[in-house]
Amino acid sequence: MLNRIWVAFILLGFAAAVVQTLQGDLDIFSRVLTGLFDTARTSFEISLGLVGVMSLWLGIMKIGERGGLIQLFGRAMAPFFRRVFPDIPPGHPASGSIVMNFSANMLGLDNAATPLGLKAMRELQEINPHKDTASNPMIMFLVLNTAGITLIPTSVIAIRQSIALKQGLAGFNAADIFLPTLLGTFVSFCAGLVAVALWQRINLFSRPVVAFFAGFAAQMGGLYAWLNGMPPERMAQMIGLLGSGLIVAIIALFVAVAAWRRIDVYESFVDGAKEGFGVAVQIIPYLIAMLVAISVFRTTGCMDYLIGGIRAAVLALGLNADFVPALPVGLMKTLSGSGARGLMVDVMTTYGVDSFQGKLAAIIQGSTETTFYVLAVYFGSVNITKTRYALACGLIADAVGLVGAILIGYAFYH
């Protein structure tokens, strides 16, 4: 699918440039070529900034892993997951892998989450009576995986910081989207959980599930009471303080606990940072590929036609259309994470990383997931060909999450 989208961006852009040339615009191809070179350079510069931040964060996460805090977090979540996976036998190793996969996703450890998720799928396949058909636990696992809560959107924060440096925004707080993104992922998670639970007739009114939702709702209610009535500038400042303060507190906690347990904290950080370097470098070709295609699409005016068409439809419904430039990020995210990342960067560089559109694109990127990709990879790893209602529930979670992210963006930043 991403291949088709990439080819379409290039060929549609070329066709539009040919038409504009025939209409007398003899400089269009020069602008397209200049845009290609400028975008490739910009992509690499953004990626260089991403290397440092990703290395930093994955180094800190390695400290938390070796200090045992990530495992402790997984054990704390185990009672909740036992209730939403009633078909998994007690004590089966799949339960542990599922908990660890969700823990890694919540902490932004994408590189660790995928191997754990594939391990969980193999273990779920062992108890699957129909080897070519997705079982109920598999579907619940994948839908919650695609709609999982993200406590710390690591890569989004890293990209925002890198772009802010390029745009000359000194002292920019890239973590100020922490709370809106958390709320957006929670909305998506709830939608996915309820959709699958209704289909599988799982009772969500058990004590651990109610306690999970009640605890989150109480925290959000407290934050709302704290922020309610503040001027928009003050609210943005407090949200940024909360996000950055929590992240720094987690770093300090990881380091303190690892040191108390006599873990070599420095070596742990270096080992994790090496992984971060590899992850960031891996992103570079995908980011360049997507951004140069978007450059052709935008320079020739095709992106303006697309955004203009969506804006006209939104205005016809009597709605505010300021969110429209960020909408393609959410539409692309269901298909491709790298494609959505490229569109997010395009929005931030076009409108500004600190603009409403730039912030909303970051929230959408952090609140939605690559549903088609996750289902293809995870089901493909265990040769599942009959996915039943997994895609439908995943798309419900994505759609609700996208709408929720837009509404949350308006509530916080508009």
KABELVEN-V501917 format. One record per run of one state. SS is the DSSP state (@ for helix, = for strand, . for the rest). FROM is the first residue (numbers start at 0). TO is the last residue. If there is no record, write none. Layout:
BEGIN
ss=SS from=FROM to=TO
ss=SS from=FROM to=TO
END
This chain:
BEGIN
ss=. from=0 to=0
ss=@ from=1 to=21
ss=. from=22 to=26
ss=@ from=27 to=66
ss=. from=67 to=67
ss=@ from=68 to=83
ss=. from=84 to=91
ss=@ from=92 to=105
ss=. from=106 to=108
ss=@ from=109 to=125
ss=. from=126 to=131
ss== from=132 to=132
ss=. from=133 to=134
ss=@ from=135 to=145
ss=. from=146 to=152
ss=@ from=153 to=165
ss=. from=166 to=172
ss=@ from=173 to=199
ss=. from=200 to=205
ss=@ from=206 to=226
ss=. from=227 to=230
ss=@ from=231 to=259
ss=. from=260 to=263
ss=@ from=264 to=298
ss=. from=299 to=300
ss=@ from=301 to=315
ss=. from=316 to=322
ss=@ from=323 to=332
ss=. from=333 to=335
ss=@ from=336 to=350
ss=. from=351 to=354
ss=@ from=355 to=366
ss=. from=367 to=369
ss=@ from=370 to=380
ss=. from=381 to=384
ss== from=385 to=385
ss=. from=386 to=388
ss=@ from=389 to=412
ss=. from=413 to=413
END
